[in-house]
Amino acid sequence: MGGDGGRSGVPTHLRQLCETLRGRAEITVASDVNAGGYDGITRAGARHMELPGLRSSLDPRMAWRGWRAVLWLARAAPWDVIWLHARLPALLLRLALALGLLRLSSDARVVLSYHGLPFDPGHRPLAVWASRRMERFLLARCPPMDLVVLSRSMAIALERGVGRARLARHRLHVLANSSHLGVLPQARTGRNHRRLVVTGRAGYQKNYTRAVRLMEHLPADYSLTLCGTGSDDPAVQAHLLDRLDPGARARIHFAGSLADIRPLLAEADGYLLTSRYEGLPIGAIEAFEAGLPLILGPFDTAPDLITGHPMALCVALQDLPRDAARVTALVEAFARDRLANSARIRAAWRRSYPFDRWQADARTLLDSVLAPSQTPIRADETARTQPSARLRACRSSASSRSS
């Protein structure tokens, strides 16, 4: 079960899973009305069902449609596995199970992928409080499930947030994200300006505002392109550009939602992600694969991403002139020998996030989910017992770079 039909990390992850598990399972992917995010699902070997109401919405009527859609889908076939990815379907189906409104076959497995913890720092305080209480309730009351997190550190954070006793009822697995861009177009040479790129839908999480404010402190030959669902909305653009220095405003471009991000990455000199919170963002991993420097905001998993990357840094986004000086130094160092530095970054990506290794881990995960033994696995055991666990620990050097 996916959610919003736009282009984002969850549809990309689902397409990767479908490609990887083709021939091993008959897969049905459900989402809200497709808006480009699920274009490749059927080519990946899956059946796609559009069910309006699966995207998160504050509209009670949409939530009711989502509730009915989730219950209908859960009862529509004798599923061996129901795999929850998007937050609204994950909430609604688990709520139905916890309240006894939905009963599944004893052979059915329910898998929940946490693409980010809903109570991580960076969320709004009320949302953190409500999400933590809801997770505690659901994990205490739902039948045993298979829980998939992105790293061992996320498993430990989940245990800390909900309590060991609640988590011990379920099985934990670790499956990091990966990327699979393939061949990039040839970048043009001889440019005399620098290009930064931001990917991700416009909204509170991605914190576009800090990205555009940073541009006021970067050199005049630096430009910024924001692409993702909502970035082509005139109201969003007007809000972001309001009270911005005219010189910076002229250097900011909006690309909207792109079916193919590769041409933009091929022309970029750096990837910027100013999010308030993240899981393990596929967009940043794609930029890593494309051989770009990473400039990441102070979200919890940023140190995991820059560990192993030879040209990456975390910026606090509090002292923007200081952050801009660090960004400029990084981008100029990269541009001095772009070909060699890109090759070095891509080699580091192959060591950290190779797609073939991720595929092997995903197949191992499915085999583990379907295995007869359902012994719970503790958070502190995930890395030792699960073949898919590969935590890139936050080394002291990464911590110092993020300060």
C-alpha positions as CSV (number, residue, x, y, z in Angstrom):
1,M,0.0,0.0,0.0
2,G,1.4,3.3,-1.1
3,G,-0.1,6.8,-0.7
4,D,0.1,10.0,-2.7
5,G,0.3,9.5,-6.4
6,G,3.0,12.2,-7.0
7,R,6.7,11.6,-7.5
8,S,8.5,11.0,-4.2
9,G,10.6,8.4,-2.4
10,V,7.9,5.9,-1.6
11,P,6.8,5.3,-5.2
12,T,10.4,5.0,-6.2
13,H,11.0,2.5,-3.4
14,L,8.0,0.5,-4.4
15,R,9.1,0.4,-8.1
16,Q,12.5,-0.9,-7.0
17,L,10.8,-3.6,-4.9
18,C,8.6,-4.7,-7.7
19,E,11.6,-4.9,-10.1
20,T,13.6,-6.9,-7.5
21,L,10.8,-9.3,-6.6
22,R,9.5,-9.9,-10.1
23,G,9.1,-13.6,-10.6
24,R,9.1,-14.3,-6.9
25,A,5.7,-12.9,-6.1
26,E,2.5,-11.6,-7.7
27,I,2.5,-8.0,-6.6
28,T,-0.4,-5.5,-6.4
29,V,0.5,-1.9,-5.6
30,A,-2.3,0.4,-4.4
31,S,-2.0,4.1,-4.3
32,D,-4.1,7.3,-4.6
33,V,-4.7,8.6,-8.1
34,N,-1.4,8.4,-10.0
35,A,0.2,11.7,-10.6
36,G,3.4,10.4,-12.2
37,G,4.9,8.6,-9.2
38,Y,3.6,5.2,-10.2
39,D,4.2,5.5,-13.9
40,G,6.7,2.7,-13.9
41,I,4.9,0.2,-11.6
42,T,3.3,-1.9,-14.3
43,R,6.5,-2.1,-16.3
44,A,8.2,-3.4,-13.1
45,G,5.9,-6.4,-13.2
46,A,3.2,-5.3,-10.7
47,R,-0.6,-4.7,-11.0
48,H,-1.5,-1.1,-10.0
49,M,-4.7,-0.1,-8.3
50,E,-5.8,3.5,-7.9
51,L,-7.8,4.0,-4.7
52,P,-8.7,7.7,-4.0
53,G,-8.2,8.5,-0.3
54,L,-4.9,6.8,0.3
55,R,-2.9,10.1,0.4
56,S,-2.7,12.0,3.7
57,S,-5.2,14.7,4.0
58,L,-6.8,16.9,6.7
59,D,-10.2,16.6,4.9
60,P,-12.4,14.3,6.9
61,R,-14.2,13.2,3.7
62,M,-10.9,12.1,2.2
63,A,-9.9,10.3,5.4
64,W,-13.2,8.4,5.3
65,R,-12.6,7.4,1.7
66,G,-9.2,6.2,2.7
67,W,-10.6,4.2,5.6
68,R,-13.1,2.4,3.3
69,A,-10.4,1.9,0.6
70,V,-7.9,0.3,3.1
71,L,-10.5,-2.1,4.6
72,W,-11.8,-3.0,1.1
73,L,-8.3,-3.7,-0.2
74,A,-7.3,-5.8,2.9
75,R,-10.4,-8.0,2.3
76,A,-10.2,-8.1,-1.5
77,A,-8.0,-11.2,-1.7
78,P,-6.3,-13.8,0.5
79,W,-3.0,-11.8,0.6
80,D,0.1,-13.6,1.8
81,V,1.7,-10.3,2.6
82,I,0.2,-6.8,3.2
83,W,3.1,-4.4,3.1
84,L,2.4,-0.9,4.4
85,H,4.5,2.0,3.1
86,A,2.6,5.3,3.2
87,R,1.7,6.8,6.5
88,L,-2.1,7.0,6.1
89,P,-2.8,3.4,5.0
90,A,-0.3,2.3,7.7
91,L,-2.2,4.1,10.3
92,L,-5.7,3.1,9.1
93,L,-5.0,-0.6,8.6
94,R,-3.2,-1.0,11.9
95,L,-6.0,0.9,13.7
96,A,-8.6,-1.5,12.2
97,L,-6.5,-4.4,13.4
98,A,-6.0,-2.9,16.9
99,L,-9.7,-2.2,17.4
100,G,-10.7,-5.7,16.1
101,L,-12.5,-4.3,13.1
102,L,-10.4,-6.3,10.7
103,R,-9.3,-9.9,11.0
104,L,-6.8,-11.4,8.6
105,S,-5.9,-15.0,7.9
106,S,-3.5,-16.5,10.4
107,D,-1.1,-17.1,7.4
108,A,-1.2,-13.5,6.3
109,R,1.9,-11.4,7.2
110,V,1.6,-7.6,7.8
111,V,4.8,-5.7,7.1
112,L,5.3,-2.1,8.0
113,S,8.1,-0.1,6.4
114,Y,9.1,3.0,8.4
115,H,10.5,5.4,5.8
116,G,11.0,7.8,8.7
117,L,9.9,7.9,12.3
118,P,6.8,10.1,12.7
119,F,8.1,11.4,16.0
120,D,11.7,12.3,14.8
121,P,13.0,15.7,15.8
122,G,12.0,18.3,13.2
123,H,8.3,17.4,13.2
124,R,5.8,19.9,14.7
125,P,5.7,19.4,18.5
126,L,2.0,18.4,18.6
127,A,2.6,15.9,15.8
128,V,5.5,14.3,17.7
129,W,3.4,13.9,20.9
130,A,0.4,12.5,19.0
131,S,2.5,10.2,16.8
132,R,4.4,8.7,19.7
133,R,1.3,8.0,21.6
134,M,-0.4,6.4,18.6
135,E,2.6,4.2,17.8
136,R,2.7,3.0,21.3
137,F,-1.0,2.1,21.2
138,L,-0.8,0.4,17.8
139,L,2.3,-1.6,18.6
140,A,0.8,-2.8,21.9
141,R,-2.6,-3.8,20.4
142,C,-1.9,-5.0,16.8
143,P,-1.1,-8.7,16.1
144,P,2.6,-9.4,15.6
145,M,4.0,-7.7,12.5
146,D,7.2,-7.4,10.6
147,L,8.7,-3.9,11.0
148,V,11.2,-2.7,8.5
149,V,13.5,0.2,9.4
150,L,16.3,1.9,7.4
151,S,19.1,1.5,9.8
152,R,20.0,0.1,13.2
153,S,20.1,3.6,14.6
154,M,16.4,4.0,13.5
155,A,15.6,0.7,15.2
156,I,17.1,1.9,18.4
157,A,15.3,5.3,18.1
158,L,12.0,3.4,17.5
159,E,12.6,1.3,20.6
160,R,13.4,4.4,22.6
161,G,10.2,6.1,21.4
162,V,7.7,3.3,21.9
163,G,9.3,1.1,24.6
164,R,11.1,-2.3,24.4
165,A,8.1,-4.3,25.7
166,R,5.8,-3.0,22.9
167,L,8.4,-3.5,20.2
168,A,9.4,-7.0,21.4
169,R,6.0,-8.3,20.2
170,H,7.1,-7.8,16.6
171,R,10.0,-8.8,14.3
172,L,12.5,-6.1,13.2
173,H,14.3,-6.0,9.9
174,V,16.8,-3.4,8.5
175,L,16.7,-2.6,4.8
176,A,18.5,0.6,3.8
177,N,17.5,2.6,0.7
178,S,19.4,2.5,-2.6
179,S,19.2,4.2,-6.0
180,H,19.3,3.0,-9.6
181,L,19.8,5.9,-11.9
182,G,21.7,4.1,-14.6
183,V,23.7,6.1,-17.2
184,L,23.6,9.9,-16.9
185,P,23.6,12.2,-19.9
186,Q,26.9,13.8,-20.7
187,A,27.3,17.1,-18.8
188,R,28.2,20.2,-20.8
189,T,31.7,21.6,-20.3
190,G,33.0,25.1,-20.1
191,R,30.3,26.5,-17.8
192,N,31.3,29.6,-15.8
193,H,28.6,29.3,-13.1
194,R,27.6,26.8,-10.5
195,R,24.3,25.0,-10.2
196,L,22.8,23.5,-7.0
197,V,19.7,21.3,-7.2
198,V,17.0,20.4,-4.6
199,T,14.6,17.5,-5.1
200,G,11.5,16.7,-3.2
201,R,7.9,18.0,-2.9
202,A,7.2,21.5,-1.7
203,G,6.0,21.5,1.9
204,Y,6.9,21.8,5.6
205,Q,9.3,18.8,5.6
206,K,11.6,19.9,2.8
207,N,12.0,23.4,4.2
208,Y,12.5,25.1,0.8
209,T,12.5,28.5,2.6
210,R,15.9,27.9,4.1
211,A,17.3,26.7,0.7
212,V,16.2,30.0,-1.0
213,R,17.5,32.1,1.9
214,L,20.8,30.4,1.7
215,M,21.1,31.7,-1.9
216,E,21.3,35.3,-0.6
217,H,24.7,34.5,0.8
218,L,26.1,32.4,-2.0
219,P,28.2,34.0,-4.8
220,A,26.5,35.7,-7.7
221,D,27.4,33.0,-10.2
222,Y,25.5,30.3,-8.2
223,S,22.0,29.2,-9.1
224,L,19.5,27.0,-7.4
225,T,16.9,24.7,-9.1
226,L,14.0,23.3,-7.0
227,C,12.2,20.4,-8.5
228,G,9.4,18.3,-7.1
229,T,5.6,18.2,-6.8
230,G,4.3,21.6,-5.9
231,S,7.5,23.6,-6.9
232,D,5.7,24.8,-10.0
233,D,2.8,26.2,-8.0
234,P,2.7,30.0,-8.4
235,A,1.5,30.4,-4.8
236,V,4.4,28.3,-3.5
237,Q,6.9,30.3,-5.6
238,A,5.4,33.7,-4.5
239,H,5.7,32.6,-0.9
240,L,9.3,31.5,-1.3
241,L,10.5,34.5,-3.2
242,D,8.7,37.1,-1.0
243,R,11.1,39.6,0.6
244,L,14.1,37.8,-1.0
245,D,16.9,39.9,-2.3
246,P,16.3,40.6,-6.0
247,G,19.7,39.3,-7.0
248,A,19.1,36.0,-5.3
249,R,15.5,35.8,-6.7
250,A,16.8,35.9,-10.3
251,R,19.1,32.9,-9.6
252,I,16.3,30.6,-8.3
253,H,14.5,28.3,-10.8
254,F,11.5,26.0,-10.4
255,A,11.3,22.9,-12.5
256,G,8.2,21.2,-11.1
257,S,7.8,17.4,-11.0
258,L,10.2,15.7,-13.3
259,A,9.8,12.3,-14.8
260,D,13.5,11.9,-15.3
261,I,15.9,13.6,-12.8
262,R,19.1,12.5,-14.6
263,P,19.6,15.5,-16.9
264,L,19.3,17.9,-14.0
265,L,21.7,16.0,-11.9
266,A,24.2,15.7,-14.8
267,E,24.3,19.5,-15.0
268,A,24.5,20.1,-11.3
269,D,27.5,21.0,-9.2
270,G,26.0,20.0,-5.8
271,Y,22.9,18.6,-4.2
272,L,21.2,20.6,-1.4
273,L,18.6,19.1,1.0
274,T,17.4,21.4,3.8
275,S,14.8,19.1,5.2
276,R,13.5,19.3,8.8
277,Y,13.3,15.5,9.1
278,E,14.1,12.6,6.8
279,G,14.4,8.8,6.8
280,L,17.1,7.9,4.3
281,P,16.2,10.1,1.4
282,I,16.4,8.3,-2.0
283,G,16.9,11.7,-3.7
284,A,20.1,12.3,-1.8
285,I,21.3,8.7,-2.6
286,E,20.6,9.4,-6.3
287,A,22.7,12.5,-6.1
288,F,25.4,10.4,-4.5
289,E,25.2,7.9,-7.3
290,A,25.4,10.8,-9.8
291,G,28.7,11.8,-8.4
292,L,27.6,15.1,-6.7
293,P,28.7,16.7,-3.4
294,L,25.9,16.6,-0.8
295,I,24.9,19.6,1.4
296,L,22.5,18.4,4.0
297,G,20.4,20.1,6.7
298,P,20.4,19.1,10.3
299,F,18.0,16.2,10.1
300,D,18.7,13.2,12.3
301,T,20.0,10.8,9.5
302,A,22.2,13.3,7.7
303,P,25.4,12.0,9.4
304,D,24.5,8.5,8.2
305,L,24.4,9.8,4.6
306,I,27.7,11.8,4.7
307,T,29.6,9.0,6.3
308,G,31.5,7.4,3.4
309,H,30.9,10.3,1.0
310,P,34.2,12.0,0.2
311,M,32.6,15.4,-0.5
312,A,29.7,16.1,1.8
313,L,28.8,18.3,4.7
314,C,25.9,19.0,7.1
315,V,24.9,22.6,7.7
316,A,22.9,23.8,10.7
317,L,21.0,26.5,8.7
318,Q,21.2,28.9,11.7
319,D,24.2,31.0,10.6
320,L,23.5,31.3,6.9
321,P,26.6,33.4,6.0
322,R,28.8,30.8,7.6
323,D,26.9,27.9,6.0
324,A,27.2,29.6,2.6
325,A,31.0,29.9,3.0
326,R,31.3,26.2,3.7
327,V,29.0,25.3,0.8
328,T,31.1,27.5,-1.6
329,A,34.3,26.0,-0.5
330,L,32.9,22.5,-1.0
331,V,31.5,23.2,-4.5
332,E,34.6,25.0,-5.7
333,A,36.8,22.1,-4.5
334,F,34.5,19.8,-6.5
335,A,34.5,21.9,-9.6
336,R,38.3,22.2,-9.7
337,D,38.5,18.6,-11.0
338,R,34.9,17.6,-11.6
339,L,35.6,14.4,-13.6
340,A,38.0,12.9,-11.0
341,N,35.8,14.0,-8.0
342,S,32.6,12.6,-9.6
343,A,34.4,9.3,-10.2
344,R,35.6,9.3,-6.6
345,I,32.0,10.0,-5.3
346,R,30.5,7.3,-7.5
347,A,33.0,4.8,-6.3
348,A,32.0,5.6,-2.7
349,W,28.3,5.2,-3.6
350,R,29.1,1.7,-5.0
351,R,30.7,0.8,-1.6
352,S,27.8,2.2,0.4
353,Y,24.5,1.9,-1.6
354,P,25.0,-0.5,-4.6
355,F,21.6,-1.5,-6.0
356,D,22.5,-5.2,-6.6
357,R,23.3,-5.6,-2.9
358,W,20.1,-3.8,-2.0
359,Q,18.2,-6.2,-4.2
360,A,19.8,-9.2,-2.5
361,D,18.9,-7.7,0.8
362,A,15.3,-7.1,-0.3
363,R,14.9,-10.7,-1.4
364,T,16.4,-12.0,1.9
365,L,13.9,-9.8,3.7
366,L,10.9,-11.2,1.9
367,D,12.2,-14.8,2.5
368,S,12.5,-13.9,6.2
369,V,9.0,-12.5,6.3
370,L,7.5,-15.6,4.8
371,A,9.6,-18.0,6.9
372,P,7.6,-20.2,9.3
373,S,9.6,-19.1,12.3
374,Q,8.3,-15.7,13.7
375,T,10.5,-15.3,16.7
376,P,10.7,-11.6,17.7
377,I,14.0,-9.8,17.0
378,R,15.1,-7.1,19.4
379,A,16.2,-3.7,18.2
380,D,19.8,-4.2,19.5
381,E,20.0,-7.5,17.6
382,T,18.9,-6.4,14.1
383,A,22.3,-5.7,12.7
384,R,23.7,-9.0,13.9
385,T,20.8,-11.2,12.9
386,Q,19.5,-9.6,9.7
387,P,21.6,-9.9,6.5
388,S,20.1,-6.7,5.2
389,A,21.4,-4.5,8.1
390,R,24.2,-2.2,7.0
391,L,24.3,0.8,9.4
392,R,26.8,3.4,8.3
393,A,27.7,4.5,11.9
394,C,28.2,8.1,12.6
395,R,31.9,8.4,12.8
396,S,33.4,11.2,14.8
397,S,34.6,12.8,11.6
398,A,31.0,13.0,10.3
399,S,29.8,14.4,13.6
400,S,32.4,17.1,13.5
401,R,31.4,18.0,10.0
402,S,27.8,18.3,11.0
403,S,28.5,20.8,13.8
